[in-house]
Amino acid sequence: MSQAPLQQFYIPEEQSVYLLSHHDARKLKDWVALCQAQLTQLGYQGIELIGKGAYGFVFGGSATHQGATAHYVFKFSRITLPTHLQERLEEEAFMLDQVSHPRIPGLIAYQRSRGQSILVMERAPGWNLEQISLKHGRLSARLIVRIAAQLADIIMALRRESGPKFRAVVHGDIKPSNLVYDPEHESIALIDWGSSVFAQLDAELQFVGTNVMELMSDNLQQTNARLGDVYFIGEEQLNGALSSPRFDEQGAAGALYALASAQSCRFGHRAIPASSLGLPIEFARTLDGMLDPDPHVRRKAGDYFVRNMPRMAKAVMIDLPETVNVPLVPVWGRPAQQEIDTVVYSSRKAFLREAFSHEANAQETLNDVNDVQLDRYYKQFMQGMGETEKAFLASVSRLGKYPVVGGLAVRWEREGVYIDSSLNLHDPALKPAFIEAVNNMVHLARAIHRQGVFKSCLFNARQTLHLERASADDVFVRESTMAISYELSAMPELEDRTRQHSYFEDGPDPEELLVLPASIMRVLQQLNDIHHTGMIIFEALPQHLKIHSYYRLLDPSKEHEFGKLLDKILASVSEIEGLGVSGFMKMPYKDTRYFTHLEKQPERFYPRDPREYVKKRAT
């Protein structure tokens, strides 16, 4: 039986609680309940889990103070982390205590309760900008400029901070989910100081030390920088440069670009430049400069940003009428019959890697970094890819942040890009934002020049079936009540057979590790002849088998036969041997969309006279 490490054919982007084994899910729920109980015992009320990350969990709560209700945020370290990573919470409290700014929620206390560290902070009103971006899509140009001015103000304040020896503070993790937005005042607050450090270099990249002995000491020969989120931090921070305020300029540029383009990363700027997003021309050029591959151009644009943003923000701007976006590949809307917890599994990532990426010289540095964020998000499947390839992967991940099920098959050929898709969105209110996310994925795919196939499945983790065994030497045994669920089309959705998409359309996957038994493959062949859409993924671990699926039967007359075949699959799970992942996907029918290659989107700027522009649009 293969014991190879699971460099999986499919890589789950976010570990939903519904994908955990029963034991691990119970452990997680018990620990969350314990945190909530501890906070209640400390006198806080209305405790709710509001977020989780690589290092810990975040709760919200309130307390009455002198007759008024104060709202707080509580941060707990993951107890499974090594001690030196758990101690980061105390370091975060220390760094937060060094900064004082109206847009930075302050430290309340750092305390330990029964061996568990808890960081208590003020809670900023509103929602984080990643949530707002997912709900509304691209933010208006006016709002982007308003947010940019506030970010520039925070960055300037951090450069002036009076830490030890008046050393500047680097936040190190500026991104949309760390910016809380209050819609009432259109103001932002910068949160999560877990990656913050004192700057080793100033904004001019000169050492901050005040004497010769300090300049010669070891701590200025190696970086003190924390990694931050690899989807947003700049090249210098990613590659282990000495920490400087330039890190936060880069984080701000990545965050503003993502919010203006409705993406969840900074990497798409070559294919979808800021100058194509309808922003004011001066601001768009500045943002493109801050994201430029040339470090000299980046620094020059960063200086321009902090110096001129207050002036740029004074320009008269209004929200322009929204244009209706047409999806470039079909998007179907179906109201959910139950809650959807979407998870994205993607295959064939290897061909997206570039043999000689511009990051090749960073490989050694990255391999030496022992960091949860790096291991989780980057090392396994993004290191060595070009910027646009990373952005494409991130755009597919973003689709999974919506209540959607279905699949994608993207095929790159010399003459262009072919996309087969089945995307079923289960919340009509999110359709405009979801269409923007889908169109970004298409724009990024068009900017990639290579030959190969990429497949991705989006399924509801709440429907994942779990089978457990004592050891890898035992067989998996199904429970008698276990069944693979499916939806049934009310009316036959029959198509010309020549247009039906096959399970086996794209050929065997070179990255697939799990070889399914012949009995299951025979059933898949039979299922292939019944008109339906869907996917099934088998994920075999030493003590745990997960069967992820999404099926919609499009020929109601075949329901009895369809149900029997799905049951036969479960009857054969005891024959599964080896470890790894194997997946099959079927589109409802062949409706391939073809796109020519397009290096980057054309320029589009905010009108010089917005009121005149609106008047013309109305006539």
Secondary structure as GFF3:
##gff-version 3
##sequence-region A 1 619
A	DSSP	beta_strand	11	12	.	.	.	ID=ss1
A	DSSP	three_ten_helix	17	19	.	.	.	ID=ss2
A	DSSP	alpha_helix	22	41	.	.	.	ID=ss3
A	DSSP	beta_strand	45	52	.	.	.	ID=ss4
A	DSSP	beta_strand	56	65	.	.	.	ID=ss5
A	DSSP	beta_strand	68	77	.	.	.	ID=ss6
A	DSSP	alpha_helix	83	86	.	.	.	ID=ss7
A	DSSP	alpha_helix	88	98	.	.	.	ID=ss8
A	DSSP	beta_strand	107	113	.	.	.	ID=ss9
A	DSSP	beta_strand	116	122	.	.	.	ID=ss10
A	DSSP	beta_strand	127	128	.	.	.	ID=ss11
A	DSSP	alpha_helix	129	136	.	.	.	ID=ss12
A	DSSP	alpha_helix	141	159	.	.	.	ID=ss13
A	DSSP	three_ten_helix	164	166	.	.	.	ID=ss14
A	DSSP	beta_strand	169	170	.	.	.	ID=ss15
A	DSSP	three_ten_helix	176	178	.	.	.	ID=ss16
A	DSSP	beta_strand	179	182	.	.	.	ID=ss17
A	DSSP	beta_strand	187	190	.	.	.	ID=ss18
A	DSSP	beta_strand	197	198	.	.	.	ID=ss19
A	DSSP	alpha_helix	212	216	.	.	.	ID=ss20
A	DSSP	three_ten_helix	218	220	.	.	.	ID=ss21
A	DSSP	alpha_helix	235	238	.	.	.	ID=ss22
A	DSSP	alpha_helix	246	261	.	.	.	ID=ss23
A	DSSP	three_ten_helix	267	269	.	.	.	ID=ss24
A	DSSP	three_ten_helix	274	276	.	.	.	ID=ss25
A	DSSP	alpha_helix	281	290	.	.	.	ID=ss26
A	DSSP	alpha_helix	295	312	.	.	.	ID=ss27
A	DSSP	beta_strand	332	333	.	.	.	ID=ss28
A	DSSP	beta_strand	342	347	.	.	.	ID=ss29
A	DSSP	three_ten_helix	350	352	.	.	.	ID=ss30
A	DSSP	three_ten_helix	360	362	.	.	.	ID=ss31
A	DSSP	alpha_helix	363	368	.	.	.	ID=ss32
A	DSSP	alpha_helix	372	374	.	.	.	ID=ss33
A	DSSP	pi_helix	375	379	.	.	.	ID=ss34
A	DSSP	alpha_helix	387	399	.	.	.	ID=ss35
A	DSSP	beta_strand	404	413	.	.	.	ID=ss36
A	DSSP	beta_strand	416	425	.	.	.	ID=ss37
A	DSSP	three_ten_helix	428	430	.	.	.	ID=ss38
A	DSSP	alpha_helix	431	446	.	.	.	ID=ss39
A	DSSP	beta_strand	452	460	.	.	.	ID=ss40
A	DSSP	three_ten_helix	461	463	.	.	.	ID=ss41
A	DSSP	beta_strand	465	468	.	.	.	ID=ss42
A	DSSP	beta_strand	487	488	.	.	.	ID=ss43
A	DSSP	three_ten_helix	497	499	.	.	.	ID=ss44
A	DSSP	alpha_helix	518	527	.	.	.	ID=ss45
A	DSSP	beta_strand	532	541	.	.	.	ID=ss46
A	DSSP	beta_strand	544	553	.	.	.	ID=ss47
A	DSSP	three_ten_helix	556	558	.	.	.	ID=ss48
A	DSSP	alpha_helix	559	571	.	.	.	ID=ss49
A	DSSP	three_ten_helix	573	575	.	.	.	ID=ss50
A	DSSP	beta_strand	580	586	.	.	.	ID=ss51
A	DSSP	beta_strand	593	595	.	.	.	ID=ss52
A	DSSP	alpha_helix	610	618	.	.	.	ID=ss53
###
